[in-house]
Amino acid sequence: MLSVTLNGTFLNNLPMNKQGPLEKVWRYLGGDARQERFTIPLAPYLIYGDNQLSMYFNVVPKDDVPCSVLLNNNIKSRITDDSWIDLSKTRHFSLLPNLSYFVGASFPFSRLADYSQTTLLLPADPSETQVATLLNLAARSGNATGTALANNRVVLGMPTGGGDLQSLRERDVLAVTALDQQAFNQSLLADSPYRPVDNVLSVREPDLWQKVQRRLTGDWTSASLDADRYFSSSSAWRGFISYRSPWNSTRLVVVALASNDDQLARLKTDLESPRINAGIRGDTAVITSDNGVRSFQVSTPFPSGQMPWYMMAVWYASQHSGFLAVLGLIATSIMGLALTAMFKRHARKRLGSGDNQ
C-alpha cells in the first residue's frame, strides 16, 4: 500500500494491485494486475508556492508468510534517483491579484524565472533599507526557482516617458517603498484602489458604477471599508498590496511598503515565518508586531492564464452564479410573456371560429 500526501494533507491510498471484480478475475487467471498508473485529482487550494509530496510505503505481509521472508532485507520500497514529476499538462490559470502566490513563489514575477518580464521599481532616492528589501525579495525568488534574476530591469522613480515607461507597460511591476516617499507614492498609486494621504495609506471607496460592476461580476466579498479602517488604526505596520497594472490590464503590480523604514526592515524576518506566510492572501496584507498578519480583498480579481473554452465556460458559471440567475430570470420572464401572448391569441382564434359556426 502506498499512501500519498501533499503538504501534509492525505490524498489517497494506492494498493499494489488494481482493485475491482474484473481485475481480481484477471489476476486469478494469471494475468498481470499490477497498478502502475493512477490519477489523483488535486484541488487548487492544496497547492502552495512551496509544495512537498510525501509517499509512505506500508508493506504488510500476509499472515501465512514464513519468517525467512519477513527477515529478508531484499524487500525494499523506494523512489529511485531517476524518478521525475511531469508538469507539462498542468493548466496555468488563476484569479489575480493573490498575494499568497507572491509570498509562496514570487508569482507572477517568477512566471519567467529570470525576471525578463519584470520591472523592479524604487523611489528616485531610495533608502538603504528599501534597496535591501528589494534585493531580499529578489533573492527569495531566485531561491524558489533556482534561477538567477539576470534579465530584470530596475527603474528609479516614476518614469514619464522613454524606455522606462515602456517597461512598465510591457512587464509586471515589483515596487518597494515607504510612506515617507510621498511624491513617489502619489504617482505609483494614482490609478489604484489605494490612496496615500500624508503618512497614512487609505483605501478608495468605490463609486456607484464600480459597485454595480462588482455585483454583476459576482464579487460580493470586497473588504474595502475593513481594510481602510485597519490602515487608519495602525500606526506602525508593514506588508504588501497588489492591484491590476494601470499601464497594462493584463499585468500586475505588487508593492512592498511600510509605515517607515524600521518596519520595512522587518519584512525579511516576517517572510521566514510559516504562520505569517500562511496568513497572507488576497490583495492586501498588513503585518503588525501586535496582531500578526491581516489580509483583505479590496479589488475585483481578474482571470489570468490559459484554459480551454469549455472549462472557461464552467468556471465563469461557477464564479458568476448570481449574474446568471438574473439572466435566467429575465429569459424566463420574456419566454413566459411570449407564451402567454401566444396562448391568448390562440384562444381568441378558437372563440372566433366557434362564433362563426
C-alpha positions in Angstrom: 0.0 0.0 0.0 1.3 3.4 -1.0 -0.1 6.4 0.9 0.3 9.8 -0.8 0.2 13.2 0.9 0.7 16.7 -0.3 1.8 19.4 2.1 0.7 17.2 5.0 -2.8 16.6 3.5 -3.7 13.0 2.9 -4.6 12.3 -0.8 -5.1 8.6 -1.4 -4.0 5.0 -0.6 -2.8 3.1 -3.6 -2.7 -0.7 -3.4 -0.1 -2.6 -5.3 -2.7 -4.4 -7.4 -5.6 -3.0 -9.3 -8.9 -3.2 -7.4 -12.2 -4.4 -8.9 -14.0 -7.6 -9.8 -12.6 -7.9 -13.3 -9.1 -7.2 -12.1 -9.4 -9.9 -9.4 -10.6 -12.4 -12.0 -7.8 -11.5 -14.3 -5.2 -11.9 -11.6 -6.8 -15.3 -10.6 -6.3 -16.4 -14.2 -2.6 -15.5 -14.0 -2.8 -12.1 -15.7 -0.7 -9.1 -14.6 -2.9 -6.8 -12.5 -0.2 -4.6 -11.0 -1.2 -1.0 -10.6 1.4 1.1 -12.4 -0.6 4.1 -13.2 -3.1 6.1 -11.1 -4.7 9.6 -11.4 -5.2 11.6 -8.2 -7.1 14.9 -8.8 -5.7 17.9 -6.8 -7.9 20.7 -5.6 -6.3 24.2 -6.3 -6.4 25.1 -2.6 -4.0 22.3 -1.9 -1.2 23.8 -4.0 1.1 26.5 -2.5 4.2 28.2 -3.6 6.4 25.6 -1.8 5.0 22.1 -2.0 6.1 18.8 -0.6 4.8 15.5 -2.0 5.3 12.6 0.5 4.9 8.9 0.0 4.6 6.3 2.7 5.2 2.6 1.7 3.1 0.5 4.0 4.2 -3.1 3.2 2.1 -5.5 5.1 3.0 -9.2 4.7 0.4 -11.9 4.6 -0.4 -13.9 7.8 1.0 -17.2 6.4 4.3 -15.7 5.2 7.3 -17.7 6.6 9.8 -16.0 8.9 12.6 -16.3 6.3 10.7 -13.9 4.0 10.0 -11.4 6.8 13.6 -11.3 7.7 14.8 -10.9 4.1 16.3 -7.4 3.6 15.8 -7.6 -0.1 12.3 -6.4 0.2 12.6 -2.7 -0.4 10.2 0.1 -1.3 11.8 3.4 -2.5 11.7 6.2 -5.0 14.6 5.8 -7.4 17.0 8.6 -8.2 15.9 8.7 -11.8 12.2 9.4 -10.8 10.6 12.6 -12.1 7.4 14.7 -12.0 5.7 15.7 -15.2 4.0 19.1 -15.1 3.8 19.6 -18.8 0.0 19.1 -18.9 -1.0 21.3 -16.0 -3.3 24.2 -16.5 -1.9 27.7 -15.7 -4.9 29.7 -14.7 -5.9 31.7 -11.6 -7.5 34.8 -10.3 -5.2 37.7 -9.6 -4.2 39.6 -7.5 -3.4 36.9 -4.9 -0.6 37.7 -2.5 -0.4 34.0 -1.4 1.2 33.2 -4.8 3.7 36.0 -4.3 4.9 35.1 -0.9 5.0 31.4 -1.8 6.9 31.5 -5.1 7.2 35.2 -6.2 4.4 34.7 -8.7 3.6 36.3 -11.2 7.2 37.5 -11.5 8.7 34.0 -11.4 6.5 33.1 -14.4 9.7 33.7 -16.3 12.3 32.9 -13.6 15.0 35.2 -14.9 12.5 38.2 -14.4 12.7 39.1 -18.1 9.0 40.2 -17.8 9.5 42.1 -14.5 10.3 45.7 -13.7 11.8 46.4 -10.3 10.7 49.9 -9.2 12.2 52.0 -6.5 11.8 55.7 -5.5 14.1 58.2 -7.2 16.1 58.5 -4.0 15.6 55.1 -2.2 16.9 54.5 1.3 19.3 51.7 2.1 16.5 49.7 3.7 14.4 50.0 0.6 17.2 48.8 -1.6 17.9 45.9 0.8 14.3 44.9 0.9 14.1 44.7 -2.9 17.3 42.6 -3.0 15.9 40.3 -0.4 12.7 39.8 -2.4 14.8 39.1 -5.5 16.9 36.6 -3.6 13.7 34.9 -2.3 12.5 34.5 -5.9 15.8 33.1 -7.0 15.8 30.6 -4.2 12.3 29.4 -5.1 13.1 28.9 -8.8 16.8 28.1 -8.7 17.4 30.7 -11.4 19.4 33.9 -11.3 17.5 37.1 -12.0 19.6 38.0 -15.0 17.2 39.9 -17.2 15.2 42.2 -14.9 15.1 45.9 -15.3 15.5 48.4 -12.4 13.8 51.8 -12.6 14.4 54.6 -10.1 11.4 57.0 -9.7 8.2 57.1 -11.7 9.1 57.5 -15.4 7.3 59.9 -17.6 8.4 58.6 -21.0 11.1 56.7 -22.9 12.2 53.2 -22.3 11.5 53.1 -18.6 7.8 53.9 -19.1 7.6 51.3 -21.9 9.0 48.7 -19.5 6.1 49.5 -17.1 3.6 48.9 -20.0 5.2 45.6 -21.1 6.0 44.0 -17.7 4.8 43.1 -14.3 6.0 45.6 -11.6 7.5 44.8 -8.2 7.9 48.0 -6.2 9.3 48.8 -2.8 8.6 52.0 -0.9 7.7 53.5 2.5 5.0 56.1 3.3 7.6 58.9 3.7 8.2 58.7 -0.1 5.1 60.8 -0.7 5.7 62.1 -4.2 6.6 58.6 -5.5 3.6 57.0 -3.7 1.2 59.5 -5.2 2.3 58.7 -8.7 2.6 54.9 -8.1 -0.9 54.6 -6.6 -2.7 57.2 -8.6 -4.8 54.7 -10.6 -5.0 52.0 -7.9 -7.6 51.2 -5.2 -5.3 52.8 -2.6 -4.7 56.5 -1.8 -1.7 57.8 0.3 -2.6 60.9 2.4 0.5 62.3 4.1 1.9 59.3 6.1 -1.3 57.3 6.1 -2.5 54.8 3.5 -6.2 54.6 2.8 -8.4 52.6 0.5 -10.5 54.4 -2.1 -14.3 54.0 -1.7 -15.7 52.5 -5.0 -18.2 54.7 -6.7 -21.8 53.5 -7.6 -20.8 52.2 -11.0 -17.9 50.2 -9.7 -20.2 48.7 -7.1 -22.7 47.7 -9.7 -19.9 46.2 -11.9 -18.6 44.1 -8.9 -22.1 42.8 -8.1 -22.7 41.9 -11.8 -19.4 40.0 -12.0 -20.2 38.1 -8.8 -17.8 39.9 -6.4 -19.6 40.0 -3.1 -16.5 39.8 -0.8 -14.9 43.2 -1.2 -13.5 44.4 2.1 -12.5 48.0 1.2 -14.1 49.5 4.3 -12.5 47.0 6.7 -9.1 47.5 5.1 -9.3 51.2 5.3 -10.2 51.1 9.0 -7.4 48.8 9.7 -4.9 51.1 7.9 -6.2 54.1 9.8 -5.9 52.3 13.2 -2.4 51.0 12.7 0.5 53.5 13.2 3.3 51.0 12.7 2.9 48.3 10.1 4.5 46.7 7.0 3.0 44.5 4.3 2.1 44.1 0.7 -0.6 45.5 -1.6 -1.3 44.3 -5.2 -3.5 45.6 -8.0 -4.1 45.4 -11.7 -1.4 47.4 -13.5 -2.7 50.8 -14.7 -0.2 50.6 -17.6 -1.3 47.2 -18.9 -4.6 45.5 -17.9 -3.1 42.0 -18.3 -0.2 42.7 -15.9 0.1 43.0 -12.1 1.7 45.4 -9.6 2.9 44.2 -6.2 4.2 46.8 -3.7 6.1 46.0 -0.6 5.6 49.0 1.7 5.6 50.0 5.3 4.8 53.0 7.6 8.6 53.6 7.9 11.9 52.0 7.1 12.2 50.4 10.5 9.0 48.5 9.8 10.1 47.7 6.2 13.3 46.1 7.5 11.2 43.5 9.4 9.7 42.1 6.3 12.6 39.7 5.7 12.0 38.1 9.1 8.2 38.1 8.6 8.6 36.1 5.4 10.6 33.5 7.2 7.6 32.7 9.5 5.3 29.9 8.2 2.5 31.3 10.2 2.7 34.7 8.6 3.2 33.2 5.1 0.0 31.2 5.6 -2.0 34.3 6.6 -1.0 36.4 3.6 -3.7 36.2 0.9 -6.0 38.5 -1.2 -4.6 41.7 -2.5 -3.8 43.5 0.8 -1.8 42.1 3.7 -0.9 44.2 6.7 1.6 42.9 9.3 1.9 44.4 12.8 4.0 43.3 15.7 0.9 43.1 18.0 -1.7 41.4 15.8 0.4 39.5 13.3 -1.0 39.5 9.7 -4.4 40.6 8.5 -5.4 40.1 4.8 -8.1 41.7 2.8 -9.6 41.7 -0.8 -10.3 45.3 -1.8 -10.4 45.0 -5.6 -12.2 42.6 -8.0 -9.8 39.7 -9.1 -9.3 39.2 -12.8 -8.6 35.9 -14.5 -5.1 35.2 -15.8 -3.7 32.2 -17.7 -4.9 29.8 -20.3 -7.8 27.3 -20.2 -9.9 25.5 -22.8 -13.1 27.3 -23.8 -15.4 24.7 -22.3 -13.6 24.8 -18.9 -13.7 28.6 -19.1 -17.5 28.4 -19.5 -17.8 26.2 -16.5 -15.5 28.4 -14.4 -17.4 31.5 -15.5 -20.7 29.9 -14.5 -19.3 28.9 -11.1 -18.0 32.4 -10.4 -21.0 34.4 -11.6 -23.9 32.4 -10.3 -25.8 35.5 -9.2 -25.5 37.2 -12.6 -26.5 34.0 -14.4 -29.5 33.7 -12.1 -30.6 37.2 -13.0 -30.2 36.4 -16.7 -32.1 33.2 -16.3 -35.0 35.1 -14.6 -35.1 37.7 -17.4 -35.0 35.0 -20.1 -37.8 33.0 -18.3 -39.9 36.2 -17.9 -39.6 37.0 -21.6 -40.4 33.4 -22.6 -43.4 33.4 -20.2 -44.8 36.7 -21.6 -44.3 35.4 -25.2 -46.1 32.1 -24.4 -48.9 34.0 -22.6 -49.5 36.2 -25.7 -49.4 33.2 -28.0 -51.9 31.3 -25.9 -54.2 34.3 -25.7 -54.1 34.7 -29.5 -54.8 31.0 -30.0 -57.8 31.2 -27.6 -59.2 34.2 -29.4 -59.0 32.3 -32.7 -60.8 29.3 -31.2 -63.5 31.5 -29.8 -63.8 33.4 -33.1 -64.2 30.2 -35.0 -66.8 28.9 -32.6 -68.9 32.1 -33.0 -68.8 31.8 -36.8 -70.2 28.2 -36.6 
